[in-house]
Each structure stands twice: as C-alpha cells, then as structure tokens.
C-alpha cells in the first residue's frame, strides 16, 4: 500500500486540475461578471497551490515525469525541435 503522503499528493494533483476545469465551467453558469471573476480567481489560486503542494509531496521523480511529458508534447507539436537544446521548462 502506498504511503499517505503519496496518496495525498495524487489527490491534490487531481484536485488542482479539477480547479482549472471549474474555471472553464464557470462561463456557462448564470453568474455576474464580478462573481465569475472572484470565483475564477479563487479557483486559480487553489489550483496552483494544490499543484505545487502535490509536487512537493510526490517528489522530484514525479516532477521529472511531468517535464518529460511536456517536452514530448512540445516536440510532437513542432514547438521545440531539439530535445537536448533546453533542459529548463
């Protein structure tokens, strides 16, 4: 069984993406501009904070997997031509 730290990290990682999805869903709700802006701002902050906490809990190996996935996507879409060119993402 995985440790509670790892499980918490994965839950927070998933929750961070749910917060971003929530920002997209807000536009379809019948809210005023002020309500939409304040809720979106809150979801943005929650999403970012939970993402960074999940990375801290899951460790450097998980962070490297995320960076490698993004590098593959950039190369696949043609936005980055040389995988060795830039190690910072």
Biotite code that builds the C-alpha atoms (Angstrom):
import biotite.structure as struc

atoms = struc.array([
    struc.Atom([0.000, 0.000, 0.000], chain_id="A", res_id=1, res_name="UNK", atom_name="CA", element="C"),
    struc.Atom([1.236, 3.474, -0.834], chain_id="A", res_id=2, res_name="UNK", atom_name="CA", element="C"),
    struc.Atom([2.051, 5.885, 1.939], chain_id="A", res_id=3, res_name="UNK", atom_name="CA", element="C"),
    struc.Atom([-0.478, 8.549, 2.977], chain_id="A", res_id=4, res_name="UNK", atom_name="CA", element="C"),
    struc.Atom([1.957, 11.195, 1.690], chain_id="A", res_id=5, res_name="UNK", atom_name="CA", element="C"),
    struc.Atom([1.850, 9.739, -1.846], chain_id="A", res_id=6, res_name="UNK", atom_name="CA", element="C"),
    struc.Atom([-1.920, 9.288, -1.813], chain_id="A", res_id=7, res_name="UNK", atom_name="CA", element="C"),
    struc.Atom([-2.389, 12.862, -0.593], chain_id="A", res_id=8, res_name="UNK", atom_name="CA", element="C"),
    struc.Atom([-0.052, 14.072, -3.339], chain_id="A", res_id=9, res_name="UNK", atom_name="CA", element="C"),
    struc.Atom([-2.059, 12.326, -6.063], chain_id="A", res_id=10, res_name="UNK", atom_name="CA", element="C"),
    struc.Atom([-5.365, 13.580, -4.656], chain_id="A", res_id=11, res_name="UNK", atom_name="CA", element="C"),
    struc.Atom([-4.066, 17.158, -4.592], chain_id="A", res_id=12, res_name="UNK", atom_name="CA", element="C"),
    struc.Atom([-2.665, 16.775, -8.118], chain_id="A", res_id=13, res_name="UNK", atom_name="CA", element="C"),
    struc.Atom([-6.061, 15.659, -9.434], chain_id="A", res_id=14, res_name="UNK", atom_name="CA", element="C"),
    struc.Atom([-7.833, 18.366, -7.447], chain_id="A", res_id=15, res_name="UNK", atom_name="CA", element="C"),
    struc.Atom([-5.592, 21.022, -8.997], chain_id="A", res_id=16, res_name="UNK", atom_name="CA", element="C"),
    struc.Atom([-6.838, 20.039, -12.454], chain_id="A", res_id=17, res_name="UNK", atom_name="CA", element="C"),
    struc.Atom([-10.435, 19.977, -11.260], chain_id="A", res_id=18, res_name="UNK", atom_name="CA", element="C"),
    struc.Atom([-9.998, 23.592, -10.160], chain_id="A", res_id=19, res_name="UNK", atom_name="CA", element="C"),
    struc.Atom([-8.860, 24.519, -13.679], chain_id="A", res_id=20, res_name="UNK", atom_name="CA", element="C"),
    struc.Atom([-11.807, 22.664, -15.195], chain_id="A", res_id=21, res_name="UNK", atom_name="CA", element="C"),
    struc.Atom([-14.063, 24.583, -12.813], chain_id="A", res_id=22, res_name="UNK", atom_name="CA", element="C"),
    struc.Atom([-12.759, 27.864, -14.237], chain_id="A", res_id=23, res_name="UNK", atom_name="CA", element="C"),
    struc.Atom([-13.837, 26.733, -17.697], chain_id="A", res_id=24, res_name="UNK", atom_name="CA", element="C"),
    struc.Atom([-17.261, 25.624, -16.493], chain_id="A", res_id=25, res_name="UNK", atom_name="CA", element="C"),
    struc.Atom([-17.967, 28.964, -14.801], chain_id="A", res_id=26, res_name="UNK", atom_name="CA", element="C"),
    struc.Atom([-18.622, 30.703, -18.099], chain_id="A", res_id=27, res_name="UNK", atom_name="CA", element="C"),
    struc.Atom([-21.691, 28.519, -18.636], chain_id="A", res_id=28, res_name="UNK", atom_name="CA", element="C"),
    struc.Atom([-23.245, 29.417, -15.293], chain_id="A", res_id=29, res_name="UNK", atom_name="CA", element="C"),
    struc.Atom([-25.582, 32.339, -14.841], chain_id="A", res_id=30, res_name="UNK", atom_name="CA", element="C"),
    struc.Atom([-23.235, 34.483, -12.737], chain_id="A", res_id=31, res_name="UNK", atom_name="CA", element="C"),
    struc.Atom([-22.442, 38.167, -12.810], chain_id="A", res_id=32, res_name="UNK", atom_name="CA", element="C"),
    struc.Atom([-19.066, 39.301, -14.074], chain_id="A", res_id=33, res_name="UNK", atom_name="CA", element="C"),
    struc.Atom([-17.921, 40.134, -10.544], chain_id="A", res_id=34, res_name="UNK", atom_name="CA", element="C"),
    struc.Atom([-18.964, 36.721, -9.226], chain_id="A", res_id=35, res_name="UNK", atom_name="CA", element="C"),
    struc.Atom([-17.313, 34.971, -12.159], chain_id="A", res_id=36, res_name="UNK", atom_name="CA", element="C"),
    struc.Atom([-14.088, 36.927, -11.681], chain_id="A", res_id=37, res_name="UNK", atom_name="CA", element="C"),
    struc.Atom([-13.889, 36.329, -7.938], chain_id="A", res_id=38, res_name="UNK", atom_name="CA", element="C"),
    struc.Atom([-14.674, 32.616, -8.178], chain_id="A", res_id=39, res_name="UNK", atom_name="CA", element="C"),
    struc.Atom([-12.218, 32.209, -11.063], chain_id="A", res_id=40, res_name="UNK", atom_name="CA", element="C"),
    struc.Atom([-9.529, 33.983, -9.064], chain_id="A", res_id=41, res_name="UNK", atom_name="CA", element="C"),
    struc.Atom([-10.143, 31.740, -6.084], chain_id="A", res_id=42, res_name="UNK", atom_name="CA", element="C"),
    struc.Atom([-10.096, 28.596, -8.220], chain_id="A", res_id=43, res_name="UNK", atom_name="CA", element="C"),
    struc.Atom([-6.888, 29.753, -9.894], chain_id="A", res_id=44, res_name="UNK", atom_name="CA", element="C"),
    struc.Atom([-5.152, 30.228, -6.549], chain_id="A", res_id=45, res_name="UNK", atom_name="CA", element="C"),
    struc.Atom([-6.479, 26.926, -5.178], chain_id="A", res_id=46, res_name="UNK", atom_name="CA", element="C"),
    struc.Atom([-5.420, 25.096, -8.334], chain_id="A", res_id=47, res_name="UNK", atom_name="CA", element="C"),
    struc.Atom([-1.903, 26.492, -8.278], chain_id="A", res_id=48, res_name="UNK", atom_name="CA", element="C"),
    struc.Atom([-1.359, 25.946, -4.553], chain_id="A", res_id=49, res_name="UNK", atom_name="CA", element="C"),
    struc.Atom([-2.640, 22.359, -4.652], chain_id="A", res_id=50, res_name="UNK", atom_name="CA", element="C"),
    struc.Atom([-0.480, 21.647, -7.729], chain_id="A", res_id=51, res_name="UNK", atom_name="CA", element="C"),
    struc.Atom([2.692, 22.878, -6.024], chain_id="A", res_id=52, res_name="UNK", atom_name="CA", element="C"),
    struc.Atom([1.930, 21.068, -2.778], chain_id="A", res_id=53, res_name="UNK", atom_name="CA", element="C"),
    struc.Atom([1.306, 17.858, -4.733], chain_id="A", res_id=54, res_name="UNK", atom_name="CA", element="C"),
    struc.Atom([4.687, 18.226, -6.450], chain_id="A", res_id=55, res_name="UNK", atom_name="CA", element="C"),
    struc.Atom([6.374, 18.668, -3.081], chain_id="A", res_id=56, res_name="UNK", atom_name="CA", element="C"),
    struc.Atom([4.646, 15.567, -1.696], chain_id="A", res_id=57, res_name="UNK", atom_name="CA", element="C"),
    struc.Atom([5.240, 13.398, -4.778], chain_id="A", res_id=58, res_name="UNK", atom_name="CA", element="C"),
    struc.Atom([8.874, 14.356, -5.186], chain_id="A", res_id=59, res_name="UNK", atom_name="CA", element="C"),
    struc.Atom([11.403, 15.094, -7.876], chain_id="A", res_id=60, res_name="UNK", atom_name="CA", element="C"),
    struc.Atom([10.772, 11.897, -9.841], chain_id="A", res_id=61, res_name="UNK", atom_name="CA", element="C"),
    struc.Atom([7.138, 12.846, -10.419], chain_id="A", res_id=62, res_name="UNK", atom_name="CA", element="C"),
    struc.Atom([8.172, 16.378, -11.401], chain_id="A", res_id=63, res_name="UNK", atom_name="CA", element="C"),
    struc.Atom([10.651, 14.956, -13.919], chain_id="A", res_id=64, res_name="UNK", atom_name="CA", element="C"),
    struc.Atom([7.879, 12.806, -15.429], chain_id="A", res_id=65, res_name="UNK", atom_name="CA", element="C"),
    struc.Atom([5.700, 15.890, -15.866], chain_id="A", res_id=66, res_name="UNK", atom_name="CA", element="C"),
    struc.Atom([8.538, 17.832, -17.503], chain_id="A", res_id=67, res_name="UNK", atom_name="CA", element="C"),
    struc.Atom([9.352, 14.911, -19.820], chain_id="A", res_id=68, res_name="UNK", atom_name="CA", element="C"),
    struc.Atom([5.706, 14.646, -20.862], chain_id="A", res_id=69, res_name="UNK", atom_name="CA", element="C"),
    struc.Atom([5.586, 18.358, -21.709], chain_id="A", res_id=70, res_name="UNK", atom_name="CA", element="C"),
    struc.Atom([8.848, 18.108, -23.656], chain_id="A", res_id=71, res_name="UNK", atom_name="CA", element="C"),
    struc.Atom([7.388, 15.251, -25.702], chain_id="A", res_id=72, res_name="UNK", atom_name="CA", element="C"),
    struc.Atom([4.254, 17.302, -26.418], chain_id="A", res_id=73, res_name="UNK", atom_name="CA", element="C"),
    struc.Atom([6.315, 20.330, -27.474], chain_id="A", res_id=74, res_name="UNK", atom_name="CA", element="C"),
    struc.Atom([8.417, 18.214, -29.818], chain_id="A", res_id=75, res_name="UNK", atom_name="CA", element="C"),
    struc.Atom([5.356, 16.435, -31.191], chain_id="A", res_id=76, res_name="UNK", atom_name="CA", element="C"),
    struc.Atom([3.623, 19.740, -31.986], chain_id="A", res_id=77, res_name="UNK", atom_name="CA", element="C"),
    struc.Atom([6.788, 21.205, -33.519], chain_id="A", res_id=78, res_name="UNK", atom_name="CA", element="C"),
    struc.Atom([7.166, 23.968, -30.953], chain_id="A", res_id=79, res_name="UNK", atom_name="CA", element="C"),
    struc.Atom([10.514, 22.556, -29.871], chain_id="A", res_id=80, res_name="UNK", atom_name="CA", element="C"),
    struc.Atom([12.881, 20.941, -32.348], chain_id="A", res_id=81, res_name="UNK", atom_name="CA", element="C"),
    struc.Atom([15.819, 19.698, -30.302], chain_id="A", res_id=82, res_name="UNK", atom_name="CA", element="C"),
    struc.Atom([15.121, 17.806, -27.057], chain_id="A", res_id=83, res_name="UNK", atom_name="CA", element="C"),
    struc.Atom([18.702, 18.411, -25.830], chain_id="A", res_id=84, res_name="UNK", atom_name="CA", element="C"),
    struc.Atom([18.564, 22.137, -26.582], chain_id="A", res_id=85, res_name="UNK", atom_name="CA", element="C"),
    struc.Atom([16.781, 23.295, -23.432], chain_id="A", res_id=86, res_name="UNK", atom_name="CA", element="C"),
    struc.Atom([16.739, 21.454, -20.111], chain_id="A", res_id=87, res_name="UNK", atom_name="CA", element="C"),
    struc.Atom([14.731, 24.134, -18.302], chain_id="A", res_id=88, res_name="UNK", atom_name="CA", element="C"),
    struc.Atom([10.967, 24.018, -18.765], chain_id="A", res_id=89, res_name="UNK", atom_name="CA", element="C"),
])
